[in-house]
Amino acid sequence: MRTRWISRACLLLGVALSTTAETLELLNVSYDPTREFYAEFNAAFVRHWKDSTGQQIRIRMSHGGSGKQARAVLDGLPADVVTLALGHDLDALARAGLVNTNWSDQFPYHACPYFSTIVFLVRKGNPKNISDWHDLIRPGVSVIIPNPKTSGAARWAYLAAWAYAMQSTHDLSRAEAFLQRLFQNVPVLDSGARSATITFTQRQIGDVLVSWENEAWLALKENNNACSIVHPSLSILAEPPVAIVEAVANRRKTRDVATAYLNFLYSEEGQELAARHFYRPRSPNVMARYTDRFPPLTLVSIQNLGGWSTVHSQHFAEGALFDRIFTRK
């Protein structure tokens, strides 16, 4: 009966998750902008696994806003691994007993195999002369940013703006006013980073897109340099974490391959693929080959802001600062 229920659930979700003697299957539940990276990474890992073990493996993917993806796993989406945008999302899975409470200690660099930051993507020629965060609160500047309630990119962007406001004002109420003015300039809140990029590049809404550095580079590449990237004076150290979903991997007996899959992200090949897809690699050797793409920046870490538990309760919980700002919008 349980097997029949899982099969029906998987058909409804549109993914096949059976594990057979001939072909292993693994589901990676990830966030919006990783689609292109994991398409190439998965193909490389399939070859690596076949060469190493002689086994065939099929990798399934699910993409969406990081918060929505975490809730889907909480609601039963049977991910073997998660590669999400926020440590807070993994903490929620850990509280539910789906990933280890010490998930950040299970892989190098506290389980963040690559990192990114938040930048601005502006129209060609930068007609609004946008150079830093203070330009985003000017009257007449239309800012595209996804919804911090559903998008990891949006939370990183919000926190980068908050760090800049605090550095500039040294005052909580003035920093809150800064964020309020910024979101008054946001005409639409998309659910995820990729949908926000589509709003900016395809629907041609907005003067500036605030998003992942990797997403901005991809948009630049795919839109024939119709835009340009602006790196602000201060941004955030955005570290997307990875983890094994213990309950699923143990039940489906995919723990070994799930571990190998996440470890492969740290291999030289995995790091090269990450850099090629505009993520900042951890490997110094790989990073050295991409210095022109990844200029050094002043980055604030989530620890500088008090950690995810503090940040969530202050900014993103029900009735917290973002809700207050958006209610007044």
Summary of the structure (lengths in Angstrom):
residues: 329
radius of gyration: 20.0
end to end distance: 50.4
largest distance: 62.2
contacts: 1131
relative contact order: 0.17
helix: 49%
strand: 15%
